[in-house]
Amino acid sequence: MKHRSLFTDIPPELPQEFFEDILKTDSFRVERIVSKGHITPENEWYDQKDNEWVLVVEGEATLLFEEGMKTVPLKAGDHINIPAHARHRVSWTKPDTETVWLAIFY
């Protein structure tokens, strides 16, 4: 059994978003994501084959969904379930502190 915190082993510099699988099976995956001012590149969209439940553990972010160009602001404790193939992007993350996400793909 391995015991860790979501807040440890974060790289001191984040030139790109940091992605780390925490747990992975054939049917689901748990991922830690750390952002600091990162966004999805312009005109790019996530279009995932799996459903994704995402929780902002620390920090703040805004998601943009292509359908209706709907924005969803998220702060620590907020979570959202994103259906498979719901095209979305990260349009903002807090630039001066880390935003720590926990994502479950199923």
Sequence and secondary structure as in RCSB ss.txt:
>XXXX:A:sequence
MKHRSLFTDIPPELPQEFFEDILKTDSFRVERIVSKGHITPENEWYDQKDNEWVLVVEGEATLLFEEGMKTVPLK
AGDHINIPAHARHRVSWTKPDTETVWLAIFY
>XXXX:A:secstr
     TTSS  S  SS EEEEEEE SS EEEEEEESS    TT  B  SS EEEEEEESEEEEEETGGGEEEEEE
TT EEEE TT  EEEEEE SSS EEEEEEE 
